[in-house]
Amino acid sequence: RLAGRSLRCAGRVEVKHEGRWGTVCSYGWDTKGAAVVCRQLGCGSPVEIYWNAEFGRGPDPIWLSAVSCQGTEKDLSECSHEEWGKHFCGHGWDSGVICSSKESARFRLVNGSTVCSGRVQIEVEGTWGALCDSGWDISDAHVLCHQLNCGFAESIPAGGHFGRGAGPVWRDTFHCDGTETNLEQCPVMALGVSPCSPDNTAGVFCSGPSGSLRLVHGGNRCEGRVELLLHGTWSRVLDDQWDLNDASVVCRQLQCGEAERAYNPPKPERGTGPVGLRRVQCAGKETHLALCNTSLHAAVPAGIAEDVGVVCSAGFLLGAGSRRVRLVHRTGHCAGRVEIYHNGTWGTICDDSWDLLDANVVCHQLGCGVAVNFTSSAHYGEGSGQIWLDDVNCSGNEAALWECPARPWGQHNCRHKQDAGVICS
């Protein structure tokens, strides 16, 4: 598999032996070995090869070293190499490759009763194939439904519900948290064609495109700024009297429990796209926002209406005890201001003592390779709300930023003009 990147055909080379995934030492690593890996994963041919853990340091063990391929083998294990686990390397020498099919995969749903339900298919190298359901979960399904303009995932049926399909069965494993806008943003392990049975393929029932809602920029799918799908475009909902009655309808429609909070998002989280609805007035018992007394954008003057957001009770269950990290105001997926989700609120990191080791932990945690640089003094703009961490002092080996030594949560002597950021490889 290829790990450490959100693209299925680029990353750190890992092999599975005796039930454990491990890395490949770059001693002897060349284009012939990379060609075997790209072909084995259905990813074309190698474009670039890497020798120095450019996609991040992998987990123990280091399984292979001195790999020597002819370039025609069907499997990397067929190439000559040292004994399994025998090497003189550290993970700083982990091998990597970018294959020619590094572009985003295409997704579709087939054999369902509507355009928003069916068996999940991925197009790789011009060939459509099914997705094995072994790693498929509801968070992945939520992201795909949003990506296909099909609302949110209502359920994921047992494998084979939508029938057997022709063609390959891909065993890519996505690791979405449900807040991404498309599957390409989720960390993915590309495992190539698998022995997965055509009877065990992933599927989903999405809520459907008509008047669908979603919540964005929250800690999970049950909190965030409200967007409505109109005519195939996700549009903003604006209101100057947004309250719990309105929020209750949103939470009910999204099957997210009861409304805990109705709010107007701070400036950095406001939308910039088209406006779908203004001045929503709900009694609180409606099943869909479209059933409330609402006005289309063209019918109401701009006024002072603002974007609206909700926090639903199911969001506390989805994120209970959880912390997340994200990059915002980014120039790419892997660069931006660092923010942590803690105690139900996103907050920033103060740049006191912020350095490359701290940035490296963030990059590894997000599957963004290694830190190329770290930024200070709100390089990516000032955040708002909480400043969660100060005096962060990572060793660089931590699995998550909150494992690093730092002041207690929320204790700092900073302002948002000191917000920290990262640039990952």
N, C-alpha and C positions, 0 to 999 in steps of 0.2 A: 504494500500500500504506500501512498504518498501522504505525508502528514505535515502539519505546521502551516498550511495555507488553506484559504477558503475555496481555492480552485481545485477541481478533482484531478487535474493532470499536471500539477506542479507541487513539489514539496520535498520533504526529507524522505529518503528511501528507508522503509522498514520491512522486515520479513518476519513471518511467524514460524516458530520452531518449538516443538514440545509444549504447545499451547500458550506460548508467550511471544509478544511482539518485541523485536529488538532492532537495532540499527545496523548499518553497513559502514565499516571503516573506509575512508577514502584512499587508503593505501592501495594502489593499483586500479583505482576507479577511473574509467575512461568512457569514451563515446560508445564503444561496443557494449559495455555493460548497461549504459543508459538506454541504448536502443532496445535491449531485451526487456527492460522494465517498461518502457513506453508501449512496446508491442503487447506485452503481457496484460497491461491494463486497458488496452484498446484506445490508447492515447496518441497514436501516430508515431512520430520519430522525435528524437531529442533535439531541442533547440539550444539549450545551455545546460552544462553540467557544473556541479558545485562540490567543493572539497572541504569546506571549513564551517560546517553547521550554519550556513546562511539562512536555513529555515528553522533555526532554533536547535538546541541540544535535545536529543531524544532520550527516551528512558533506557535504563539498563534492561537486559544485557546488550552488549555489542556482539551480534551473532556472527557476522561475516567480515573477513579481511582478506586482502590480496585476491580479490575477485578478478578472474581473467576469462572473458567471454570471447567467442568468435563473432558474436553479433547475430547469429542465426538461431540461437537456442529459443525454445518456447517458454522457458521458465528460468528465472535467475539462479535457482538452485542447481540447474544443469551445468552451469559454468564451473570451472575449477576454482577452488578457494581453499583457505586454511580450514582446519577442523572447526566445526561449529563451536563458537565461543572462544576460540584461540585468537589472540590479537595482542598488539602492543600499542593500542590507541586509547585516546580519551574521546569523549563525546564532542569535543571541539573539532574533531575530524569527521563528523557524520556527513555522509554523502547525500547529495540532492540532485534533482533534475527538473527542468521545465520541458515538457513535451509540446509537440506542435499543436495538439488539440487542447490548448489552454483557454480557449474562449468559453464563455458561459454555456452550459448545457441548456437545452430546450426541454420544457416539460408540458405534458398534456394529460387529460383524463379521458379514458375511452371505455366504451361498453356500459355506461351508466344510463339511467332513465332521463337525466338532464345533462346539460353541458357542464354542470357544476358537481357532478358525481361520477365516480368511475375508478377504473384501475389506473394507477400512476404509471406513466411512461416517460422515459428520458431518451433524448436523441444524442447519441455518441457516434462521432465519425460518420454522420449521415444515416445511421441505422437506429430505428426506434426499438427500444426494449423495455421490459417491465422492471420494476424495482422490487427487490426482495424485501419482505416485511419484517425480517429479523431485527432490524434496528429502527423501524418506523414507529413514531409515537405521535401523540396528539399535538405536541408543540410543532413538530415538523409539518404536520397536516395543516395547522393554522396558517403557517407561513405560505405554504403552497396555495391555499385557498385565497389568501390576500393577493398573492402574486398573479393569480389567474382572474382577478376581479370577481371572485366568487364568495365574498364575505368571509366567514370564519368556518372552521371545521366543527360540524355538529357531532360527528362520530367517525371512527375508523373501524370498519367491519373486519371480521376474521379473514385471513389470507384466502384468496381464491373466490371471494364473494362475487366479484365481477367477471368470473370465468377465466379460463386459461388463455394466454396470449401466445402468438407466434413470436419468434425472434429470441434474442438473448435475454437473460435475467441478470440485471446489474445488482451488485451487492454493496453499492455505496452506502455509507452510514452517515447521516446528517445529525448534527448536534445543535439544534436550534433551541433558543429559549422562548420562542413564540413572539418576540417583538421585532424580528427582522422583517424587511419588506420583500425579500425574495430568498430562495434557497441558496443562491450563490453567496449570500452574506453569512451563512451558517458555517461553522467549522465542519469539514467533511473528510472522511477517510475513504479514499478511492480504492476499492478492493477488486475491481475488474469483474469479469464474468464469473459467476459462481455456480456451484452445484445446486443452488436453491431451486426447489421444485416450482414449476409454473403454477402449482396449486397454492403456493405460499407467497403470493405477490401483494404488494401494498395497494390499498385503496382508501378512498375518503368520500364522505358525504359532506359537501360544503353547504352553507346556508342559502346560497344563491345570490345572483347579482342585483335583483330588484330591490332598491332601497337599502342595500346592505350597509351595515355600520362597521367601523373598526376604531380602535383606540391606539394612538401612536405616541411615542416618546414617554412611555410609562415603564414601570419595572416588569410588567407582564401584560398579557392580553386583556386583563380586566381593569386596567387603569390607564389614563392618558387623555390626550386631546381627541375630541370626537371628530370623525370624518365620515361622510356619507357618499356612497357610490351613486352617481347620477350620470346616465348616458355613457357609461363606461369609464368615467373619470372620478377619482377620489376628490371630493370637494369639502371645503370647510363649513362648519356650522357656527354661526355668530349669534350672540344674544347679549342684551344688556341687563336681563333679569333672569339669568339662568339659576335654577334652584333645584332642590332635592326631588321635587316632583318630576322635573324634566330628566334628571339624572337617573331616577328610578326606572324610567321607561328604557333608557339606554342599557342599563344593567340587565333588565329583564330580557330585552331583545337579544343580548349577547350571551344569555344564560350564565350570568356572572353574579347571581345572588342579589342582595339588596344594595342600594346606594348608600355609601358611607359618607361621601363628600361630593359636592358640586363646586366647581371653581373655574376661574378664568386663568389660563396658563400665563406664566411670566413671559416677558418679551422674547427671550431666547428660544422658547418652545412654541411660539405662535407660528401658524402656518403662513405660507406664501402663495399657495395655489388658488384656484377658482373658489368662489363662494357658492355653496349650494342652497343653504337655508339661513334665514334670519328670524329672530324673534319667535322662538319656539315656546308654546304655552301648552303644557301637558297637565292633565288632572292627576296623573301619577299612576293610573290603573291601565293605561293603554298597553297593548302588547308590542307595538312598533312605533317608532318615532314618527313615521309617516302618518299615523292616525291622530297625532296631536294637531292642534291649531298652529299651523306653520305658514310662513310666507317664503316664496321663492325669492332668490336674490334680486331679480329684476323688479319685483313688486314693491320693494322697500328702499328708501334712501339710506345712504351709508350710515349716518348718525354716529353713535359712539359704541355700537355693538362690538364685542370682542369674541375671540375664539373661546370655546367652552371645553371643559374637561370633567371627567368623573373618576372617582375611586369606588370600585364595587367590592362587596364583602368577599367574593371568591378570590379576589386579587391577594388578600391576606393569606389565603390558603395556598395559592400558587406560589407566593413568594415568602411563605412563612419561614422565618429564620434564615432567609437567603440574602446574599449580597451579590451584587453584580458590578462589573466595571464596563465603562463605555468610553468612546472618544467622540467628542462633539465639536462642531465648527471645523470639521475636518476637510482637508483638501483631497483626501482619498480615504479608503476604508480603514487604513492603518496609520493614520496620523490625526492628532487633534488634542483638545483639552481633555485631561483625564477626569472622569467623574465616577463616583462610587454610589451605588444604591444601598442604603442602610436605613433600617427603621422606617421603611416605607417612603423614603425621600432621596432624591438624587442630590449629591453635593460634590464639591470640588476638593482638590488637594493643594495645600500651601507649598510654595516652592522652596521653603527653608530646608536646606540640606538635600534637596532633590538632585539626583545625579543619574548617570548612565546605568548603574546597577538597579536603581529603582525602576527606571524606564524599561529595562530588560525584562523585569518581572511582568509588567503590564503587557508588553508585546507577546511574551510567551503565553500569558493567560488568555489573550484574545486570538491566539493562533496566527499572529502577524509576524512571525520570524523573530529577529533580534532587533534591539534598539540601535538605530543609526545615530540618533541624537536625542537630547532631552531639551525641553523649552521651559522658560520661566517668564515672569512678569506678564502673564496673561497673553502670551504670544498668539494664541488662538481665540482671543476675546475673553472678556470677563464673564464668569458664570454668575449664578444667582442663588440665593438661599443659603443652605448650610455650607460651611467649610469643614469637611468631616475629619481630615487627617492633617497633621503637621509634624515636622521633624521626622519624616519617614527615613528609615535607615536599613535598606534591604542588603542582603549579602549577594543577591542575584540568583539564588537557587530556590527561592520560595515558589510554591505553586500558585499563590494568589497574593495580591498586594496587601491584603489585611493580615497576612501572616508575618509581615515585616514589623520590626520594632518601630513604634511611633508613640506620640502622645495619646492619651485616652480619646475615644471618639468625641468629636465636637469641641475639644479643647485646643485653642490656638491663639496666636497673637498676630493674625494676618488679616488682610482684606483681599477682595477678589482680584485686585490688580496684581496679586502674587500667585494667581492660579497656574498650576503646573501642567505641562503637556509632553507629548512624546512624538517621535517620528520613527516608525518601525520599517524593517526591510521589506 
